[in-house]
Amino acid sequence: MTASLTSAQIALNVDGGDWDDPVWGPANESATAGNDYIVNNTNGAFDLDLPGGAPTTFAGDSLTIVSGSRADFKQDGTATWILDGGTLRHTSGGNNFDIGGSLDITANGGAIDYNNGSFTVSASLTGSGDLSLTSGSGNTSNMLFSGGGSFSGTLNFTTLDSAVNAAALDFSAAYSNASVVFSDPSNYTTGLYDLDSTDTFAAFTVGSTSLAPGTYTYTDLTNEGIGDLFTNNSGSLTVVPEPSVSLLLLGSSALLLLVRRRVRS
């Protein structure tokens, strides 16, 4: 199904074309600044390649990947990424590629597939959709989130095979508005999550266990019954209360202080 284009969006017109080649629009032109681009299965073109070799930056102002379409990484790629149901996919085993720039997840969500190699997400993460992180059988790839951002959706680790390396998942920035979900804890390597820093999220769920607001050491997480997911490297995990809860607690504290002052007077 082809998504509708805005007047400023230019669609990929050659399936499997490199993003810096003349593959855009009906005239097969190169991407340029001042234009926004989209991969949306126009004329059957649903697969965009990032060229191999040196790290590359997309020439256009933004790049949208819609449902049923994907961008295949063969090297580091920097762009103003918009995932509107589409997928960013690693296609070169043994390499660690960087997703740089900014990455917005729309309400239609999106996916990062790192079955064939490791990713670092240095892009600032925004939006409110569901971002699925998928890996497969026998995978030994890593996933590092380092860009932070205001993302308020869900990071959903859906299909991680039990052969994934220990400490293969790492967060080096706060994602205090994001929710993290491991839907099937029986399908993950013991020690998958590298607990080596102060990681902050809005919610954290492993199977049927949802952590209450608070800060958790490895020992605390073990007491919650989910310690096997983590490698203990002296870090901690904090779940922040919802803003409404924080305001309620603040209001209650202010009211209590006012009552005490009146009693004393």
GIMO-V692274 format. One record per residue. RES is the residue in one letter. SS is DSSP state (alpha for helix, beta for strand, coil for the rest). NEAR is the number of other C-alpha atoms within 8 Angstrom. Layout:
<<RES:SS:NEAR> <RES:SS:NEAR>>
This chain:
<<M:coil:5> <T:coil:6> <A:coil:6> <S:coil:4> <L:coil:8> <T:coil:5> <S:coil:4> <A:coil:8> <Q:beta:10> <I:beta:11> <A:beta:12> <L:beta:17> <N:coil:13> <V:coil:10> <D:coil:10> <G:coil:9> <G:coil:10> <D:beta:10> <W:coil:11> <D:coil:10> <D:coil:9> <P:coil:8> <V:coil:13> <W:beta:15> <G:coil:10> <P:coil:5> <A:coil:5> <N:coil:10> <E:beta:9> <S:coil:9> <A:coil:14> <T:coil:8> <A:coil:7> <G:coil:6> <N:coil:12> <D:beta:11> <Y:beta:16> <I:beta:12> <V:beta:17> <N:coil:16> <N:coil:13> <T:beta:11> <N:coil:6> <G:coil:7> <A:beta:14> <F:coil:14> <D:beta:13> <L:beta:15> <D:beta:12> <L:coil:14> <P:coil:11> <G:coil:7> <G:coil:6> <A:coil:6> <P:coil:8> <T:beta:10> <T:beta:7> <F:coil:11> <A:coil:8> <G:coil:12> <D:coil:13> <S:beta:11> <L:beta:13> <T:beta:11> <I:beta:17> <V:beta:15> <S:coil:10> <G:coil:11> <S:coil:13> <R:beta:14> <A:beta:12> <D:beta:12> <F:beta:15> <K:coil:13> <Q:coil:13> <D:coil:12> <G:beta:14> <T:beta:13> <A:beta:12> <T:beta:11> <W:beta:12> <I:beta:12> <L:beta:16> <D:beta:14> <G:beta:13> <G:coil:14> <T:beta:16> <L:beta:11> <R:beta:11> <H:beta:16> <T:coil:9> <S:coil:9> <G:coil:7> <G:coil:8> <N:coil:7> <N:beta:8> <F:beta:14> <D:beta:12> <I:beta:12> <G:beta:13> <G:beta:11> <S:beta:12> <L:beta:13> <D:beta:12> <I:beta:19> <T:coil:13> <A:coil:9> <N:coil:9> <G:coil:15> <G:beta:16> <A:beta:13> <I:beta:11> <D:beta:12> <Y:coil:15> <N:coil:10> <N:coil:12> <G:coil:16> <S:beta:13> <F:beta:14> <T:beta:12> <V:beta:12> <S:coil:12> <A:coil:13> <S:beta:12> <L:beta:13> <T:beta:12> <G:beta:12> <S:coil:12> <G:coil:13> <D:beta:13> <L:beta:13> <S:beta:12> <L:beta:13> <T:beta:13> <S:coil:11> <G:coil:9> <S:coil:8> <G:coil:8> <N:coil:12> <T:coil:9> <S:coil:14> <N:coil:11> <M:beta:12> <L:beta:12> <F:beta:12> <S:coil:11> <G:coil:10> <G:coil:12> <G:coil:9> <S:coil:12> <F:coil:13> <S:coil:11> <G:coil:13> <T:beta:12> <L:beta:12> <N:beta:12> <F:beta:12> <T:beta:10> <T:beta:9> <L:coil:12> <D:coil:13> <S:coil:10> <A:coil:10> <V:coil:14> <N:coil:11> <A:coil:11> <A:coil:12> <A:coil:14> <L:beta:10> <D:beta:12> <F:beta:11> <S:coil:9> <A:coil:9> <A:coil:11> <Y:beta:13> <S:beta:10> <N:beta:10> <A:beta:14> <S:beta:12> <V:beta:12> <V:beta:12> <F:beta:11> <S:coil:10> <D:coil:9> <P:alpha:9> <S:alpha:5> <N:alpha:9> <Y:coil:13> <T:coil:12> <T:coil:9> <G:coil:12> <L:coil:15> <Y:beta:12> <D:beta:15> <L:beta:17> <D:coil:10> <S:coil:10> <T:beta:10> <D:beta:14> <T:beta:11> <F:beta:16> <A:beta:13> <A:beta:13> <F:beta:11> <T:beta:12> <V:beta:12> <G:coil:10> <S:coil:5> <T:beta:8> <S:beta:9> <L:coil:8> <A:coil:6> <P:coil:9> <G:beta:8> <T:beta:8> <Y:beta:10> <T:coil:10> <Y:alpha:13> <T:alpha:8> <D:alpha:8> <L:alpha:11> <T:alpha:10> <N:alpha:8> <E:coil:8> <G:coil:7> <I:coil:11> <G:alpha:11> <D:alpha:9> <L:alpha:12> <F:beta:14> <T:beta:13> <N:beta:10> <N:coil:8> <S:coil:9> <G:coil:12> <S:beta:13> <L:beta:12> <T:beta:12> <V:beta:15> <V:coil:11> <P:coil:9> <E:coil:7> <P:alpha:6> <S:alpha:6> <V:alpha:8> <S:alpha:9> <L:alpha:8> <L:alpha:8> <L:alpha:8> <L:alpha:8> <G:alpha:8> <S:alpha:8> <S:alpha:8> <A:alpha:8> <L:alpha:8> <L:alpha:8> <L:alpha:8> <L:alpha:8> <V:alpha:8> <R:alpha:8> <R:alpha:8> <R:alpha:7> <V:alpha:6> <R:alpha:5> <S:coil:4>>
